[in-house]
Amino acid sequence: MSGRSWTRSRGRPGSPAATVRIFRDQIEANKDVQRALHRRWDARPSEAPSVRPDLAEVRAEINRVNHALVRAIARTAQDRGAPYCGGALLASAVRASGELRLDAPHMTALHRSLGSVCRP
């Protein structure tokens, strides 16, 4: 989590510790996806991207997503501690995985990224 995201999370309802846990899971899940993609590209170089992305654009998108995630964590603090959280989260994950047509590495990462969501 960037310093700015952490600072913003402290001024919002909800737990800064929950924000850190959720971000940690997101970061680890993204690392898993990156490793899987590199393994795939090593095995099948023709599938590797031929052009490197503009890192300024990537950073801007990461910052946008980080800020939205901090807001969502704060907004859902009560729901994330509720008994129905696990079922609702599972239903959302199943729906998203179908809509996005996630492959195995992305499905695994989705599962990992949600590990600490349903805790206050």
Secondary structure, 3 states (H helix, E strand, C coil): CCHHHHHHHHCCCCCHHHHHHHHHHHHHHHHHHHHHHHHHHHHCHHHCCCCCCCHHHHHHHHHHHHHHHHHHHHHCHHHHCCCCHHHHHHHHHHHHHHHHCCCHHHHHHHHHHCCCCCCC
